Each structure stands twice: as C-alpha cells, then as structure tokens.
Amino acid sequence: MAIYALGELTPDIHPDAYVHPDATVIGAVTIGARASIWPAAVHIALGVPARSRPAPDLAKWVDEAVGLYQDMAARYNTGLRRIG
C-alpha cells in the first residue's frame, strides 16, 4: 500500500484496519478499526480530516452492493457472477 504525508498531514491507520496493498492513502485520513480499504481505492484528505470506518451491518451492506452491481450488469447487458 502507498501511504503519503501531505506536508504535516499524515494518515492514522488503526492496526485492526485492512488496507489493500494496491490502495493509496494520502494526508489527514483516519482509518478506524475493522475498516476495509479495497484495491485501487484512493483516500485523500487535504486539510479536512477524512474518516473510514466499517459499515454498521457489513453483511447487509454487501448484499445491497451485490444487488446494485447485478442491476448495473443487467442494464449494460453483461453478466455478474460470483466465483468465490
């Protein structure tokens, strides 16, 4: 993972957070316990702190996200299928 200070602004990443090796974190970003930062994500805080934390009900959030992707796949006439 790429972690950058921006002047005096430095990220604060909780030891129990997961930041994917392909993610980028820049500036005054706070990533809380059990938060998950996915591949290719870029979190930037340029003076106003930004915070990432886990969804209150992760299972519900994942179900909603999958439903959203399935709707998009149908709209663009492509298939979304679970492989794992």
DRENGUFI-721876 format. One record per atom (N, C-alpha, C): z, x, y. Coordinates in pm, whole numbers, plus 32768, in hexadecimal, padded with zeros to 4 digits. Layout:
<rs>
ZXY...
</rs>
This chain:
<rs>
800080557F8A80008000800080008059807B7FC1802880E47FBB807281628021803681C18080808781ED80E8805A824B80DF80B282C780D38072833C80C180BC83B7812880938420815C80F4846A81A980D884E3814480C685548167807485B481148060862B816B808586A18161810186CD81BE813487318249813786F482A780F28733832F80E987008343807486A082DE8021868F82E87FAA863982CB7FD185A8832F7FBF8553831F7FE584C7833C7F6D846C82F77F6783FA83107EFA839B839A7F05835A83D17E938336844E7E8A82EC84307E3C826D842B7E8181FC84067E44817C847E7E45811F84AA7DCF80F7851D7DC3809C84FB7E018015855B7E467FD585407E847F5385167E207EE6853E7DA17EF485187D3C7E9084957CF57EB184507D207F1A83CE7CE67F3D83627D2E7EED82F37CE87ED682817D277E95820E7D2F7EF981DF7DA97F11816A7DBF7F6681027E037F0E80917DC17EFA80287DF77EA47FF77E7D7EDC7FD37EDA7E857FA37F5D7EB37F297F557F0E7EDA7EEA7F077E637EDD7F5C7E7E7E8E7FDC7EFD7E707FF97F217E2880747F3F7E8E80E37F3A7E5D81607F587EB181D47FC27E6C822980277EB9825380947E8582A6809D7EDE832280967E9F839980927EEC841680F47EB2847B81457F0884B9819A7EDF8529821B7E9B8500824C7E41855782D07E03854982D07D8F84E6829F7DA8846F82997D42840683197D4983B483567CD6839783C87CCF833D839D7C8282C183AB7CC1824D83897C8181CF840A7C71818084317BF4816D84B27BD3813084B47BDE8099852C7BCF806285407BD57FD184EA7B6C7F8C84B07B907F1B845E7B397EC783DD7B0D7F0883BB7B457F7D83397B267FBA82CD7B6F7F6C82547B3B7F7281E57B737F28816E7B837F8581407BFE7F9680CC7C1A7FEB805A7C417F8E7FED7BF77F937F817C017F317F197C6A7F567EC07C8B7EF67E587CF07F0F7E037CCE7F897DE07D337FD47D897D2B804A7DCB7CE280C07E497CBA80B27E8E7C7A81237EAD7CE3818D7EA67CBA820B7EC97D11827A7F307CC782CE7FA87CFE82D880137CC3832A80287D1E83A280137CE78419801E7D368494807B7CED84F480D77D388532812B7D01859C81227D61861280EA7D30868180CF7D8586F581327D6A876681B27D6C874782177D5887AE826D7CDF879482337C74876082817C00873982957C0B86A283127C0D8673832A7C2185E482E57BB5858F82B17BDE851F82777B8384BC82C87B8C843D82E67B19840083397B19838882EF7AD7831582FB7B12829F82C67AD78224833B7ABE81C8833D7A47818E83A97A268132836F79CD80C583B579C08056837E796E7FE9837C78DA800C832078947FCC831B78027FDC839977C67F9D83CF77587FD68448771D7F9D843876F57F0B83C276C27EE883A8769B7E5E832476DA7E37832B77537E0182B377A07DE4825777587D83828E77197D1C823A76D47CB981E876657CFC822776197D5581E175AE7D9B817475E87DF5819376557E3A813276957E9380B976C57E4380D177037DCF806377357D7C800D76C07D4E804B76527D227FFF75DC7CF77FA775A87D6A7FDF75A27DE37F9275717E557F2075D17E767F3976537E6F7ED176B67E8D7E6076AD7E277E8276A07DA77E1B76947D407DC876167D587E0975A77D7A7DC1752C7D987D62753E7E0D7D8E75867E747D3A75A07EE77CC075F37EBF7CD4765A7E6E7C6476AD7E417C04765E7DE97C3A76047D967BE375B17D437B8D75557D9A7BC8751D7E047B7C74CA7E617B0C751B7EA47B2C75967ECE7AC875EC7F0B7A59760E7EA87A7F762C7E2C7A1B764E7DC679BD75D87DAF79F3755F7DAB799F74E97D98794274D67E0F797574EB7E86792574D97EFF78B1753D7F0578C975B77ED77861761F7EDC7817762D7E58782A75CB7DFF77E175C57D8177F276467D2F786C76737D23788A76E97CD2790576C97C7F791E77167C19798D76FA7BC17A0677527BDD7A7B77167BD67AF877617BDB7B3B77487B557B5377B27B0C7B9177A17A8B7C0078077A7A7C6A77DB7A3D7CDC78317A267CBB788F79B27CD4791179C57CB57971795B7D3079BB792C7DA5799C79607E1D79E179377E9579887937
</rs>
